[in-house]
Amino acid sequence: MSKPNVVFLLTDQWRLQALGYAGNAQVQTPNIDRLAAESVNFKHAISGYSVCCPWRASFLTGQYPLTHGVIVNDVPISSEPVGLGDAFKSAGYNTAYIGKWHVDGRGRKSYIPRERRLGFDYFKALECTHDYNQSAYYDHDDPNLRFWDGYDVFAQTADARQYIESQSEEQPFMLVLSWGPPHNPYQTAPSEFRDLYDPPNIKLRPNVPADMADDARQWLAGYYAHCTAIDKSVGDIMATLDARGLNENTVLVFASDHGDMLGSHGTVRKQKPWEESIRVPFLLRYPQKYGREALEAAPFLNAHDIMPTLMGVCDLPIPASVDGRDFSPALAGKSIESDGALLACFHPFGEWSRALGGREYRGLRTEQYTYCRTLDGPWLLYDNDADPYQLVNLVHQPECAEIQAELEALLQRELDAVGDEFLDGMSYINRWAYPLDDTGTVPIR
């Protein structure tokens, strides 16, 4: 069997609950739903550190945040990893990255030199922007800013399609296409997609408080518009692979870095340990190896597990610098121990600073429970089977004392395995000498 191509479609802030195949009848995602019907669905994919830069750095290095040092947004990787692009390139792959980068930490509009691209040779990217209709990027080694034409999702997708079409059959390629939406601002998708969703008709999750309902419906209408626009682009990528005859021998992944609260529990955005922030899609289609029928994978896939699992799927050696686990044997039906995924906020910042209720936490999402503790002790305990919207916190309830103790022991075991001492946030900020402003946040440059 020849080495498979890899096309990794990464979205920003797309929660699992906003997909048709995951049970949402309001949002229109027909292409992704079709992909799900042909894919292995990692039903326990978790965004364990649910904010952009920590997740992305772990995805691109296979390392836990306390190894690579990106514990908050807008700081550089401090370790010396074998990057995702490096690992595939050393195995004979062409490598490409298009779209949002957000792991360089030296300014959101700053040029990213070749030596800091983690092994990606074809490179059309920007550190970070959410101006999707006036979206800048750098083209390879040209230090001058350029701009995508129109809505950047469509322009970046067109570039990715051209890249796929340009590749020869003799050499495999690894492409990451990293879109910015559906991350806010929500009301900036093309009008044809915004017209599909009328805010008064949007149904809310039961954990959105009444005083936030009107805002939440407005947000969701725009959010869903971005989702449907991206869905079109997923269909375009699938069509290009089909036209090139690459479907069977291409690993096609659809994923997200973290979710979005969108009013649930009276909160917004990410960084929180609730379902809307931590549950994310992760679909993997590879017909030549796993067939074309929908399958489910049970392991709790976290960000630092993605790189080694991809390497395992492609039968490639995993670099020694990787912390994560290779869950690919589970896709072949082998039993593999996976009791839960770590949840962590290393330092509260940004939209969840201490002034806004932010706190350090460590936690665990198991098949049935979510358990979290802060530096002050146990904080949250939910039975997600009995209480899927997490309306009743069971922490310190006498009838739950036994399961709380079991989860605490399991959490400590997982922390010990990655060497996480669970210190206060400033201890980690000082370790890498990251600057903070007067709000306790690393400044955005």
N, C-alpha and C positions, 0 to 999 in steps of 0.2 A: 504494500500500500504506500503510495507516495505521500509526502508530507502535506497536510491540509493547509489551505489558506485560512486566515483568521480575519474576520471583519467584526469589530467590536463597536456597537452603537451605544453610546453613553449619553444619557440625558441628565439634566440638572434639576433636582428637587421634584421628581415625579414619584409620588407615593403610590403604593400598590393598589390602594383603594380607588384609584382613578383610571381603571382599565376595564374594558368590557369583559375580557376573559377571566378577570378576578371578581366579577359579579356586579360591576357598576353598569346599570342599564341606561344611564343618562349620557355618558361620554361616548363619542363615536371613534372607535379605534379598530376598524375592520381589518386592516393589514396586520397589526400586531396580534389581534385575535387569531388570524389565520396562521401567523408564525407560531403562536402558542400551541395550536393544534398539531404542529409538526415538530415540536421541540421538547427537550427535557426542561421541565419547570422546577427550578429550585424553590420549592414552596416555603422553605425556611431561609431565604436570603434576607439578611439583616444588615442594616447600616448601623454598625456598632458605635461609631463615632460620627454621628449624623450631622456633619457640616462639611462644606466643600473641600478645603485643603487637606485636613487630616485624612479624609476618606481617599481622596485622589492620590495623595502621596503613598498611602498603603497599597492601593490598586497598582500603582506604577513601580513599586519596589518589592511588594510581598512582605513588608515589614510592619510590625506593630508601631503605632505612633511614638511610643517612648523609645523606639530604636531609631527611627528616621528623624525625630525631633519636631515634626510638623504637628504640634498639638493645638494650634489655633490657626486662623486664616492669616495669609500674607506674611509668612515666614518661610525661609528656604530650608530645603532638606539638609540636615546636618550630618547624616551618615554618609558612607561611601558604598551605596548599593550597586549591584548589577541590575540596571533598570530593565523594565519590560521590553523595551526596544532592543537593548543590548543583548538580552537573553535570546530573543528570536533571531537577531542578526547573526549571532555567533553560531546559530544552527542553520545558517544558509538562507535566511529570509530577507527579502526586501521589507523595509519598515516605513510606515507613514503615520503621521498624526495631523489631523485637521480639526480646528475649532478651539474650544476653551482649554487652556493648559492648567493654570492656577496652582502650580507647585514651585515656582521659581522664587517667589517672595521678595523680589527686588523692585517692585513697582508694577502696578497693573497694566501700564502701557509701555513698560520697558522692553527693549529688545532682548531676546533670549538667545545667547550664542550656542553654537553647535555642541560645545562640551557640556552644556547643562540640559540637553534634550533627552537624556536617558536612553540614547541609542536609536532615536528616530531620525532617519535621513531625510525623507520627504516630509517637510514641516511647513504647514501654513496655519499659524496659530497666534493667539494673543494670550497673555496671562489671564486677563479677565475683563469682560464688559457685559453689561446687561442692556445696552442700547442696540437692540436686535435689528433695527432698521437703519442704523448708521454705525455698522460694526467694523472695527479695525482689525488688522492682522499683519503679521510679518511673513513675507514670502521667502522661505529658506534663509539664505545668508544676506539678504538685502536689509540693511538696518533702517530703511525708510518705511513708515507706516503706509499700508494700503487699506482699502475698504471693500468689503463684500458688497455686491450689487443687490440692493433691496433687502428683503428679510433674510437674515444670515443663515437660517436653517436651510432654506432652499438653495442658496448660493454654495454653502459648504457641501451640501449633498451632491450638487452638480459637479463640484470639484472631485469629490470622492468617487463618483461614477466614472469620471474621466480617468482617474487613477486606476480603478479596477480594469477598465477597458484597455489601458496601456500596458498591462502586465502580460508577460509571456507565460506560456504554459510550462516552461522549463524550470522556473524558479518560483517557489511559493512566496506569498506576501502576507504581511501582518499590518492591518490598517485599523487605527482607532479614529472614529468620527465622533467628536465630542460637541454636542449641541448645548447652547445656553438655556433655552426654555425647557420646561414650563416655569422655571424660576421667575419670580416677579421682576419687573412690572408686568402685571397680568393683562392689561388692556392694549397690548401692542402687536398681537398677531394680525395677519392680513384680514381685512374686513370680511371677506367671504367666509372665514372661519368664525369670526366673532358673531356674525349674523346667525350662526347655527344655535346659539345659546342665549336664552332670554332669562335674565336674573330672577324675575319673580317665579319662574317655573323650576328653578334649581331646588332639588331636595337636599336637605342637610343631614349630616350624621347626628344622632340623638345627643351627642356630647357637646354640641355647639350651643352655648347659652343664648337665651332669647335676645339679650341686649346686643349681641354681636351678629344676629341672624342676617340683617340687611346687608351689612358689610361682607359677610361670608358669601352670600349669594352673588354679589358683584365680583368678588375675587374668583369664585369658582367658575363663573361664566367665562371670564377671561382666561383662566387657567385651562379649562377644557378646550378653549379655542386653540391655545398653543399645543395642547396634546393632540388634537385632530390634525393640525398642520404638520406636526412631527410624524404622525401616523402616515400621512401621505408620503413623506420622505422615506420612511421605512419600506413602504411599498415600492418606491422607486429603486431603492437599493436591492430589494429582492428581485425586481424585474431585471436589473442589470446583471446580477449573478446568473439568473435564468438564461438571459440572452447569450451570455458568454459560455454557458454550459458548465458553470462552476458550482452549482447548487450542491451536488453530491459530495464534493471534496472540499467544502468550505465550512469552517466553524463560524456560524453567525450567532452573535450574542446581542441581546437587547437588555439594557440594565439602567439603573439610576444610582446616583451617589447617596441620596437620602430623600426623605419625603418632605411634606409640608403640612403644618398643623391646620392652616386655613380656618381658624376659629375654633377648632376642637379644644375642649378644656379651657376655652377663653384665651387661647394663645395663638401665636403666629409663627411661621417659618419652621426652624429646625432646632437642633442641639438637644432636644428633649427626649426622654426615654419612652414616650407614649407611641402607640402603634402607628399613628399618622406620620410620625417623624422617622421611625426605624424600619418599617416594613417597606421593602422595595421589590420591584420586579427583577428577575434574572432568568431569562430564557436562553437556552443554548441548543441550536440546531446543527446537527452534523449527520446527515442521512447515511453516509457511507459507513459510519460506525454504529449509529444508534437507531437507524430506521427513520421512518417518516410518521410514526404515530406518537401522539402526546404521551410523555412519560413524566413521572414525578420523582424528584430526588429529595431524600430526607435530610441530608446533612445541613447543619446551620452554617451557611456560607457567609463569612464576614469579608470585609474588604481585603485584608491581608492574605486571605485564602484564594483570591481570584487568580493571581499570577501563577502560583504553583498548580492550581487545578487546571488552568489553561495549558500549562506546560505538560501536565500529565495526559490531558486529552489528546495532545499532539505527539505524545511519546517522545518528549524532549527532556534533557537533563535539567533539574531544578538547581539554581545557584545556591551555594552555601550561605549566602547573605540573607536568604528568605526565612522569615519567621512563621509564615502561614502553613496550612496543611493542604496537601493534595487530596481533594475529594473525588478525583476522577474514577477511582475503583468502584465507588458507589454507583456510577452510571452504568457499569457493566454488571450490576447486580450483586456485588460483593458487600458483605456486612462491614460497616465501619462505624466506630464509636463517635457519636456526636451528640452530646447532651444539651447543648445550648450555645448561644452566642453572647460574647461579652458586650456590654454597653458601657460607654465611658464618656464623660465630659472632664477633660483634664484641667481646664481653666475657663470659667464663665466669662464671656466677652460678647461684644457686638450687640445684637438684638436680644441677647440673653445674659447681659451683664448682671452683676450683683444688684445694681440699682433696680433692675427689672425682674428680680426674682431668681437670677441664675445662681447656680451652685455646682461645685464639683460633685460628681457621683460615679459610682461603679455599679454595674448591675448585670443581670442575666436574663435573656429571653429563652425560655425552654418551650417545649411543645405546648404546654398548658399554661405556664405562669410567666409573669414578668415580676422580677424582684430587683429593687435598687436600694442602695444605702448611700448616704452622704458621709462627710467627715464626722457628723454628729450621731450617726447610727442609722438603723433601718428607716427607710423613707416611704417606699411604695411596695405593695404586693397586690397583684391582680390575678384572678383566675380567669384567663382569657376565654376559656370554654363557656363558663357560666355567665361571664360578664364581658362580651366582646368589645363593648365601647368603653370599658374601664371606668365605670361610674362609681364603683365601691372599692375603696382602699382597705385591704384586709390586714395591713401591717399591725402587729401587736394585738390582734384579736386572739383571745384564748383558744378558740377552736382551730386556729391556723398556726399555733405555736410549733407544731411538729414539722409542717411543710416549710415554714419560715426558716427553721433551724437547718433543714436539709438543703434549702436553696442557699443559705448563707455559707454552708460548708462547700457546696459545689462552686459558688462564686469564688471563695478563697482559693480553691484548688486551681481554678482557671487563672486567677491573678498570679498565683505562684508560678504557673507554667510559663507565663510571659515576663516574669520578673517585675510585675507592677506592684510597688509598695503602697500605692494610693496615698500620695502626699498632697498637701495643699497646692493649689495652682501656682502660687508664686515660687514655690521650690523649683518647679519645672521652667518657669519663665527665667528665673535666675540661672538655671543650669546652662541655658543657651544664650543668656544675656539678651533676650528680646526686649525691645523698648515698649513702653506702655504710655498711653496718654492719660489724662486726668479721669477718664471714665473706666480705666482698667483694661482698655482694649489696645491691641497692637494697631498703630495707625495705618490707615490705607493711604498708599502713596500713588 
